[in-house]
Amino acid sequence: MNRFAFRKLHYDNDISFLYDLITDPNEQIMFQTNKPINSMRDFQMWFDGNLRNEYHDFYILEDLDNKNVVGFVYSYAYKQYDLHCKIAVILFPHYRKMGIGAMATLSFMKQLFKQYPLRKIYVDIYDYNQESLKSNISAGFEIEGVLKEYRYLNGKYHSLNVLSISRECFEKRYRDIELKDYFVEG
């Protein structure tokens, strides 16, 4: 079994793979609305703006055994007074369906609950991403609402599911399970 860790963004080394993954139209539909990015320069301007204004925590997920980048995680929409945020976990396609996403999600939530006085963590999942929806529900997330026909894609409208997990639910559900600390310096 490979060992995985979150590390801080190394901008100059990571920007190329982030560009490839985030601007791939087949991948983009899973986690965000299409962005008008036509070049690396456009992407860097968009990404830099998100790092400054949108993303709260941003980490690269790396396979420690072969030094391959597996994907990335980030929190956003952090509300200091309301004590909640949203998260996203994005993996390269060939690392999906291996349990890595579940491990990354749980480890990232553990870190967020440890680091911040959050009451809840939210995740947004489109209805066409059924695997992610089922995985998050089985991890303890509950559907709080559905934005009907929220997104138009490939000739049809799709709904957006808003899920959450509270600190109390997370701690109760995972108190007897050792969640490794996958965060490393650097």
C-alpha positions as CSV (number, residue, x, y, z in Angstrom):
1,M,0.0,0.0,0.0
2,N,1.4,3.3,-1.0
3,R,1.8,6.2,1.5
4,F,0.3,9.5,0.8
5,A,0.7,13.0,2.2
6,F,-0.6,16.5,1.7
7,R,2.0,19.2,1.1
8,K,2.0,22.9,0.5
9,L,1.7,24.2,-3.0
10,H,5.1,24.6,-4.8
11,Y,3.8,27.1,-7.3
12,D,6.5,26.8,-10.0
13,N,6.6,23.0,-9.9
14,D,2.9,22.5,-9.6
15,I,1.3,25.0,-11.9
16,S,1.7,22.9,-15.0
17,F,-0.2,19.8,-13.7
18,L,-2.8,22.1,-12.1
19,Y,-3.3,23.8,-15.5
20,D,-3.6,20.4,-17.2
21,L,-6.1,19.0,-14.7
22,I,-8.2,22.1,-14.1
23,T,-8.6,23.1,-17.7
24,D,-9.4,19.6,-19.0
25,P,-13.0,19.9,-20.1
26,N,-13.7,16.3,-19.1
27,E,-12.4,16.9,-15.6
28,Q,-13.6,20.5,-15.1
29,I,-17.3,19.5,-15.2
30,M,-16.8,17.5,-12.0
31,F,-15.9,20.3,-9.8
32,Q,-16.5,23.7,-11.2
33,T,-18.2,25.8,-13.9
34,N,-16.2,26.2,-17.1
35,K,-13.7,29.0,-16.9
36,P,-12.7,31.1,-20.0
37,I,-9.1,30.1,-19.8
38,N,-7.3,30.1,-23.2
39,S,-3.6,30.0,-22.1
40,M,-1.3,29.3,-19.3
41,R,-1.1,33.0,-18.6
42,D,-4.9,33.2,-18.3
43,F,-4.9,30.2,-16.0
44,Q,-2.2,31.7,-13.8
45,M,-4.1,34.9,-13.4
46,W,-7.3,33.0,-12.6
47,F,-5.5,30.6,-10.2
48,D,-3.6,33.5,-8.4
49,G,-6.9,35.3,-7.9
50,N,-8.4,32.2,-6.3
51,L,-5.4,31.6,-4.1
52,R,-5.7,35.2,-2.9
53,N,-9.5,35.6,-2.7
54,E,-11.3,32.2,-2.7
55,Y,-9.2,29.3,-1.5
56,H,-8.7,29.2,2.3
57,D,-6.4,26.1,2.5
58,F,-4.8,24.5,-0.5
59,Y,-2.7,21.3,-0.5
60,I,-1.2,19.0,-3.0
61,L,-1.8,15.3,-2.4
62,E,1.3,13.3,-3.2
63,D,2.3,9.6,-3.4
64,L,5.3,9.5,-1.1
65,D,6.6,6.2,-2.5
66,N,6.9,7.3,-6.1
67,K,6.7,11.1,-5.7
68,N,3.7,11.3,-8.1
69,V,1.1,14.0,-7.6
70,V,-2.3,12.3,-7.0
71,G,-4.4,15.5,-6.9
72,F,-5.2,18.4,-4.6
73,V,-7.6,19.5,-1.9
74,Y,-8.8,22.9,-0.9
75,S,-11.2,24.7,1.4
76,Y,-13.1,27.7,0.3
77,A,-16.1,29.9,1.3
78,Y,-14.7,29.9,4.8
79,K,-17.1,31.8,7.1
80,Q,-15.2,32.8,10.3
81,Y,-18.4,34.0,12.1
82,D,-20.7,31.3,10.9
83,L,-18.0,28.6,11.5
84,H,-18.2,26.6,8.3
85,C,-16.4,26.2,5.0
86,K,-16.7,24.1,1.8
87,I,-14.1,21.6,0.6
88,A,-13.1,20.1,-2.7
89,V,-11.0,17.0,-3.3
90,I,-9.8,16.6,-6.9
91,L,-7.8,13.5,-8.0
92,F,-6.3,12.6,-11.3
93,P,-8.6,10.0,-13.0
94,H,-6.2,7.1,-12.7
95,Y,-6.2,7.5,-8.8
96,R,-9.9,7.4,-8.5
97,K,-11.9,4.3,-7.3
98,M,-9.0,3.2,-5.1
99,G,-10.2,4.7,-1.8
100,I,-7.7,7.6,-2.0
101,G,-10.4,10.2,-2.3
102,A,-12.1,8.9,0.8
103,M,-8.8,8.9,2.7
104,A,-8.0,12.4,1.5
105,T,-11.4,13.8,2.4
106,L,-11.4,12.3,5.9
107,S,-7.8,13.4,6.6
108,F,-8.5,16.9,5.2
109,M,-11.6,17.3,7.4
110,K,-9.7,16.1,10.4
111,Q,-7.1,18.8,9.8
112,L,-9.7,21.5,9.3
113,F,-11.7,20.6,12.4
114,K,-8.4,20.5,14.4
115,Q,-7.1,23.8,13.0
116,Y,-10.3,25.9,13.0
117,P,-13.4,26.1,15.3
118,L,-15.7,24.9,12.5
119,R,-19.2,23.7,13.2
120,K,-19.8,22.2,9.7
121,I,-18.0,21.4,6.5
122,Y,-19.9,21.5,3.2
123,V,-19.4,19.9,-0.2
124,D,-21.2,20.6,-3.4
125,I,-21.8,17.7,-5.8
126,Y,-23.6,17.7,-9.2
127,D,-26.2,15.0,-9.7
128,Y,-24.2,13.5,-12.6
129,N,-21.3,12.7,-10.2
130,Q,-23.1,9.8,-8.5
131,E,-20.0,8.0,-7.3
132,S,-18.9,11.1,-5.4
133,L,-22.4,11.7,-4.0
134,K,-22.7,8.1,-2.7
135,S,-19.2,8.1,-1.3
136,N,-19.7,11.4,0.7
137,I,-23.1,10.2,2.0
138,S,-21.5,6.9,3.2
139,A,-18.8,9.0,4.9
140,G,-21.4,10.7,7.0
141,F,-22.4,13.8,4.9
142,E,-26.1,14.6,4.8
143,I,-27.9,16.3,1.9
144,E,-29.0,19.6,3.2
145,G,-30.5,20.9,0.0
146,V,-30.7,20.5,-3.8
147,L,-30.5,23.4,-6.2
148,K,-32.7,22.1,-9.0
149,E,-31.5,22.4,-12.6
150,Y,-28.6,24.5,-11.4
151,R,-26.2,23.8,-14.3
152,Y,-26.7,23.4,-18.0
153,L,-24.4,20.9,-19.5
154,N,-24.4,18.8,-22.7
155,G,-28.0,19.8,-23.6
156,K,-29.6,19.3,-20.2
157,Y,-30.0,20.8,-16.8
158,H,-28.4,19.2,-13.7
159,S,-29.1,19.7,-10.0
160,L,-26.5,20.6,-7.4
161,N,-26.5,18.7,-4.1
162,V,-25.4,20.6,-1.0
163,L,-24.1,18.2,1.6
164,S,-22.7,18.8,5.1
165,I,-21.1,17.1,8.0
166,S,-21.1,18.6,11.5
167,R,-18.1,18.5,13.8
168,E,-20.2,16.4,16.3
169,C,-21.1,13.9,13.6
170,F,-17.5,13.7,12.4
171,E,-16.1,13.2,15.8
172,K,-18.7,10.6,16.8
173,R,-18.4,8.7,13.6
174,Y,-14.6,8.6,13.5
175,R,-13.6,8.7,17.2
176,D,-12.7,5.0,17.3
177,I,-11.0,5.1,13.9
178,E,-7.4,6.2,13.6
179,L,-7.2,8.8,10.9
180,K,-3.5,9.3,10.1
181,D,-2.2,12.8,9.8
182,Y,-1.3,13.1,6.2
183,F,0.1,16.6,6.4
184,V,3.8,17.1,6.0
185,E,6.0,20.2,6.0
186,G,7.2,21.6,2.7
